[in-house]
């Protein structure tokens, strides 16, 4: 090989090396610096690491999903392969785009949708908890469409791109952050979204007297119908629920309207605030706060929900199938976590 050719080859190899090094550095620091919370971001990110077309039941909605529904227990007791694909106070227009994202990677048989957020929040743009609702979602046209209906135009660049928000975390990084690019795949594959509370705060059981319906904003009603239409078009059973909490007449007004919409569309709806006794919920011991169950309350509600799912939908028992080993690991990890008194 001539000296000129060797020089040419060396220069090009160096170019390739530095391009590869630059790309690796960008990837690494983006992964190390990214937000890693369990109020929506990790739940959203974990969906991408589930075996393709393995999720039979996807739970969508607010923190009432990922705090109250133990995916490991649904697996252990019922053989249901499920994920909590939710984020704090998620409005229905974000849920709609989560559903579309989910269906790029999974073919769920049932989608369980919690309706707490549209009862709680009435604004067309909801900023208090928007970041954990958007950071876990990969860049795509779907994400841009979600942002376009979730933030006002003059605030778009406060939330996009993600890196514009979290690049300032450099001084807050921990050892786990630096290891995260290499450990996230295993962690997120085994993580199914459940993030329980372990506090005990006694609550007063509400008396439900509301018989009127209404209170659902126009934007929420439009996106609820979009979700209903999308699931029907994709042969997905939709089950609307209200997870148990200390409800009130204002919220029940909305749920009564949801019940009407469910009836008109011939889909399942269950406001479980009428079934405290059937679940065996104890208001002295089973709540973290007036809005969320604690771990022990979540066990009761999860079994109640598991019975509902098995009774009303045809769901396979995935126990014993090696493709679903991560659900077994998820159950084991949660048992260890709970036993440690966390």
Wavefront OBJ file of the C-alpha trace (Angstrom):
o trace
v 0.000 0.000 0.000
v 1.392 3.390 -0.965
v 2.168 6.051 1.648
v -0.475 8.353 0.128
v -3.143 5.666 0.382
v -2.124 4.871 3.981
v -2.443 8.555 4.920
v -5.859 8.745 3.260
v -7.021 5.626 5.109
v -5.675 6.900 8.452
v -7.410 10.271 8.063
v -10.741 8.657 7.231
v -10.484 6.191 10.083
v -9.843 9.109 12.436
v -12.851 10.940 11.024
v -15.049 7.897 11.566
v -13.675 7.458 15.085
v -14.365 11.077 16.095
v -17.831 11.023 14.564
v -18.584 7.798 16.482
v -17.112 9.275 19.677
v -19.243 12.419 19.287
v -22.407 10.397 18.721
v -21.608 8.187 21.718
v -20.999 11.230 23.932
v -24.282 12.818 22.866
v -26.140 9.573 23.534
v -24.417 8.962 26.861
v -24.907 12.426 28.333
v -28.495 12.606 27.121
v -29.203 9.323 28.946
v -27.260 10.316 32.072
v -28.848 13.744 32.337
v -32.434 12.769 31.517
v -35.174 13.037 34.154
v -35.831 9.722 35.936
v -38.939 10.071 38.069
v -41.584 7.508 39.001
v -44.550 9.860 38.608
v -44.819 9.285 34.873
v -41.454 9.547 33.143
v -40.190 6.065 34.007
v -43.648 4.586 33.451
v -43.691 6.028 29.944
v -40.096 5.108 29.156
v -40.543 1.520 30.377
v -43.222 0.851 27.759
v -40.564 0.907 25.034
v -38.607 -1.888 26.750
v -41.429 -4.402 27.075
v -41.220 -7.364 24.693
v -43.088 -6.375 21.553
v -46.770 -7.343 21.566
v -46.522 -8.837 25.045
v -48.837 -6.470 26.954
v -52.389 -7.798 27.201
v -53.762 -5.076 29.510
v -52.536 -1.468 29.515
v -53.596 0.801 32.378
v -53.768 4.471 31.383
v -54.571 7.661 33.260
v -53.345 9.477 36.340
v -51.206 8.532 39.340
v -54.243 6.592 40.595
v -53.094 3.965 38.103
v -49.420 3.564 38.966
v -49.938 4.036 42.716
v -52.988 1.787 43.063
v -52.579 -1.111 40.599
v -49.898 -3.725 41.327
v -48.908 -5.224 37.975
v -46.854 -7.919 39.706
v -49.864 -9.053 41.713
v -52.034 -9.160 38.576
v -49.380 -11.422 37.119
v -48.943 -13.652 40.171
v -52.631 -14.142 40.983
v -54.213 -13.990 37.527
v -51.469 -14.467 34.926
v -52.296 -11.051 33.426
v -49.458 -9.321 31.558
v -50.148 -5.658 32.265
v -48.361 -2.328 32.562
v -49.204 0.915 34.354
v -48.664 3.365 31.491
v -49.696 6.535 33.288
v -48.505 9.883 34.616
v -49.520 12.293 37.354
v -52.792 14.139 36.662
v -52.709 13.179 33.005
v -55.369 14.969 30.923
v -57.264 12.982 28.310
v -55.608 14.687 25.332
v -52.253 13.390 26.527
v -53.759 9.966 27.255
v -55.025 9.833 23.668
v -51.495 10.306 22.329
v -50.097 7.826 24.867
v -52.567 5.298 23.510
v -51.406 5.923 19.942
v -47.773 5.562 21.039
v -48.546 2.343 22.895
v -50.102 0.792 19.813
v -46.910 1.314 17.804
v -45.243 -1.315 19.999
v -48.022 -3.335 21.638
v -51.357 -4.896 20.698
v -53.276 -4.746 23.988
v -56.474 -6.712 24.314
v -57.823 -4.372 26.996
v -57.114 -0.747 27.907
v -58.143 0.310 31.412
v -58.583 4.085 31.646
v -58.896 5.944 34.953
v -61.049 9.103 34.811
v -59.784 10.974 37.891
v -57.911 13.756 36.078
v -60.814 15.123 33.979
v -62.865 15.320 37.174
v -60.077 17.148 39.022
v -58.792 19.584 36.374
v -60.886 21.793 34.094
v -58.292 23.877 32.220
v -57.563 23.356 28.516
v -53.823 23.658 29.265
v -52.543 21.994 32.421
v -48.956 22.816 33.370
v -48.572 21.679 36.981
v -47.610 18.097 36.112
v -46.907 18.346 32.397
v -43.200 17.490 32.522
v -43.540 13.891 33.779
v -46.240 13.496 31.136
v -43.904 14.378 28.261
v -40.292 13.525 29.176
v -40.583 9.754 28.808
v -42.134 9.866 25.346
v -39.720 9.389 22.454
v -39.482 12.054 19.782
v -42.002 11.454 17.003
v -44.744 13.165 15.047
v -47.149 11.810 17.667
v -45.241 13.594 20.441
v -45.270 16.864 18.507
v -49.009 16.499 17.971
v -49.449 15.850 21.689
v -47.472 18.973 22.579
v -49.474 21.061 20.111
v -52.695 20.396 22.048
v -51.103 20.396 25.511
v -49.230 23.711 25.623
v -49.877 27.159 24.233
v -47.745 28.146 21.238
v -45.739 30.737 23.131
v -44.765 28.119 25.741
v -43.828 25.280 23.393
v -40.083 25.770 23.723
v -40.319 25.647 27.503
v -40.985 21.924 27.070
v -39.381 20.983 23.753
v -36.850 19.581 23.178
v -36.478 17.690 26.478
v -32.762 18.436 26.655
v -33.492 22.152 26.900
v -34.941 21.480 30.350
v -32.608 18.910 31.882
v -29.188 19.908 30.554
v -28.741 21.927 33.753
v -28.717 18.780 35.913
v -24.955 18.277 35.524
v -24.245 19.359 39.096
v -26.928 17.049 40.511
v -25.854 13.780 38.923
v -25.410 10.694 41.104
v -23.587 7.430 40.531
v -26.870 5.907 39.363
v -27.203 8.600 36.689
v -23.764 7.814 35.288
v -24.548 4.084 35.202
v -28.067 4.547 33.850
v -27.191 4.360 30.110
v -25.871 0.827 30.676
v -28.378 -0.406 33.279
v -31.652 1.080 32.037
v -32.605 -1.724 29.664
v -32.796 -4.384 32.377
v -34.415 -2.019 34.884
v -37.059 -0.731 32.521
v -37.838 -4.164 31.088
v -38.656 -5.459 34.573
v -40.420 -2.263 35.639
v -44.157 -2.358 34.896
v -45.021 1.039 36.350
v -46.336 0.256 39.845
v -44.919 2.728 42.409
v -46.708 2.289 45.729
v -46.859 4.480 48.802
v -46.168 3.017 52.248
v -47.586 5.702 54.514
v -50.780 5.173 56.495
v -53.146 8.142 56.810
v -56.656 7.590 58.093
v -59.448 9.045 55.947
v -63.168 9.649 56.351
v -65.255 7.481 54.048
v -67.324 9.723 51.751
v -71.078 9.500 51.399
v -72.008 9.720 47.720
v -75.277 11.511 47.069
v -74.730 13.089 43.650
v -77.296 11.974 41.068
v -76.856 14.698 38.433
v -74.374 14.485 35.553
v -72.137 17.100 33.944
v -68.880 18.893 34.689
v -66.839 17.242 31.931
v -65.184 19.984 29.870
v -65.695 20.089 26.111
v -62.010 19.332 25.441
v -62.055 16.339 27.807
v -65.261 15.004 26.275
v -63.857 15.335 22.761
v -60.716 13.399 23.683
v -62.610 10.771 25.617
v -64.609 10.119 22.461
v -61.378 10.041 20.427
v -60.033 7.371 22.791
v -63.251 5.375 22.499
v -63.210 5.600 18.689
v -59.511 4.684 18.495
v -59.881 1.577 20.639
v -62.892 0.423 18.643
v -61.036 0.948 15.355
v -58.141 -1.152 16.665
v -60.244 -3.963 18.207
v -59.256 -3.042 21.760
v -61.680 -3.452 24.649
v -61.900 -0.212 26.647
v -62.749 -0.368 30.349
v -63.360 3.011 32.009
v -62.811 3.095 35.761
v -62.585 5.395 38.729
v -60.037 4.048 41.208
v -61.083 4.335 44.868
v -60.344 7.577 46.722
v -62.126 10.089 48.927
v -64.469 11.366 46.240
v -66.927 14.266 46.418
v -70.127 15.407 44.738
v -68.287 17.638 42.250
v -66.201 14.712 40.986
v -69.172 12.355 40.986
v -70.994 14.806 38.706
v -68.301 14.126 36.084
v -68.344 10.365 36.620
v -72.096 10.301 36.102
v -71.527 11.996 32.741
v -68.815 9.465 31.888
v -71.260 6.697 32.748
v -73.698 8.127 30.193
v -70.983 8.277 27.527
v -69.939 4.702 28.292
v -73.517 3.516 27.994
v -73.989 5.318 24.649
v -70.819 3.713 23.288
v -71.530 0.292 24.818
v -68.280 0.065 26.743
v -67.536 -0.925 30.332
v -67.495 1.612 33.154
v -67.010 1.087 36.878
v -66.802 3.836 39.483
v -65.279 1.740 42.242
v -66.062 4.338 44.908
v -69.341 2.468 45.275
v -67.505 -0.781 46.075
v -65.357 0.014 49.120
v -66.906 -2.841 51.099
v -66.569 -5.335 48.249
v -62.849 -4.503 48.054
v -62.488 -4.697 51.804
v -60.953 -1.214 51.977
v -60.331 0.084 55.469
v -60.291 3.887 55.573
v -58.209 3.767 58.755
v -55.331 1.750 57.280
v -55.459 1.549 53.453
v -54.845 5.134 52.332
v -51.683 7.149 51.801
v -53.716 10.357 51.473
v -57.225 11.322 50.433
v -56.390 10.681 46.773
v -54.159 7.572 46.785
v -54.232 4.127 48.308
v -51.131 2.899 50.095
v -49.463 -0.429 49.291
v -51.898 -2.469 51.367
v -54.923 -0.727 49.912
v -53.475 -1.222 46.426
v -53.284 -4.970 47.034
v -57.014 -5.030 47.784
v -57.944 -2.874 44.815
v -55.683 -4.826 42.452
v -57.362 -8.112 43.371
v -60.767 -6.486 42.918
v -59.692 -5.230 39.478
v -58.154 -8.591 38.572
v -61.480 -10.296 39.264
v -63.274 -7.671 37.138
v -60.888 -8.186 34.227
v -61.075 -11.963 34.347
v -64.877 -11.932 34.617
v -65.499 -9.524 31.743
v -62.686 -10.035 29.224
v -60.982 -12.994 27.587
v -57.416 -12.750 28.822
v -54.789 -15.490 28.527
v -52.856 -16.758 31.525
v -49.233 -15.980 30.617
v -47.612 -17.699 33.602
v -45.070 -20.288 32.513
v -44.293 -18.572 29.191
v -40.614 -17.571 29.037
v -41.459 -14.480 26.970
v -43.126 -13.101 30.082
v -40.325 -13.735 32.564
v -39.938 -10.021 33.276
v -43.401 -10.008 34.883
v -42.254 -12.743 37.266
v -39.157 -10.668 38.060
v -41.351 -7.613 38.581
v -43.459 -9.496 41.133
v -40.389 -10.784 42.974
v -38.780 -7.352 43.087
v -41.916 -5.721 44.464
v -42.225 -8.401 47.154
v -38.658 -7.705 48.239
v -39.250 -3.948 48.130
v -42.395 -4.187 50.235
v -40.759 -6.602 52.704
v -37.938 -4.140 53.262
v -40.521 -1.731 54.653
v -40.158 0.921 51.982
l 1 2 3 4 5 6 7 8 9 10 11 12 13 14 15 16 17 18 19 20 21 22 23 24 25 26 27 28 29 30 31 32 33 34 35 36 37 38 39 40 41 42 43 44 45 46 47 48 49 50 51 52 53 54 55 56 57 58 59 60 61 62 63 64 65 66 67 68 69 70 71 72 73 74 75 76 77 78 79 80 81 82 83 84 85 86 87 88 89 90 91 92 93 94 95 96 97 98 99 100 101 102 103 104 105 106 107 108 109 110 111 112 113 114 115 116 117 118 119 120 121 122 123 124 125 126 127 128 129 130 131 132 133 134 135 136 137 138 139 140 141 142 143 144 145 146 147 148 149 150 151 152 153 154 155 156 157 158 159 160 161 162 163 164 165 166 167 168 169 170 171 172 173 174 175 176 177 178 179 180 181 182 183 184 185 186 187 188 189 190 191 192 193 194 195 196 197 198 199 200 201 202 203 204 205 206 207 208 209 210 211 212 213 214 215 216 217 218 219 220 221 222 223 224 225 226 227 228 229 230 231 232 233 234 235 236 237 238 239 240 241 242 243 244 245 246 247 248 249 250 251 252 253 254 255 256 257 258 259 260 261 262 263 264 265 266 267 268 269 270 271 272 273 274 275 276 277 278 279 280 281 282 283 284 285 286 287 288 289 290 291 292 293 294 295 296 297 298 299 300 301 302 303 304 305 306 307 308 309 310 311 312 313 314 315 316 317 318 319 320 321 322 323 324 325 326 327 328 329 330 331 332 333 334 335 336 337 338 339 340 341 342
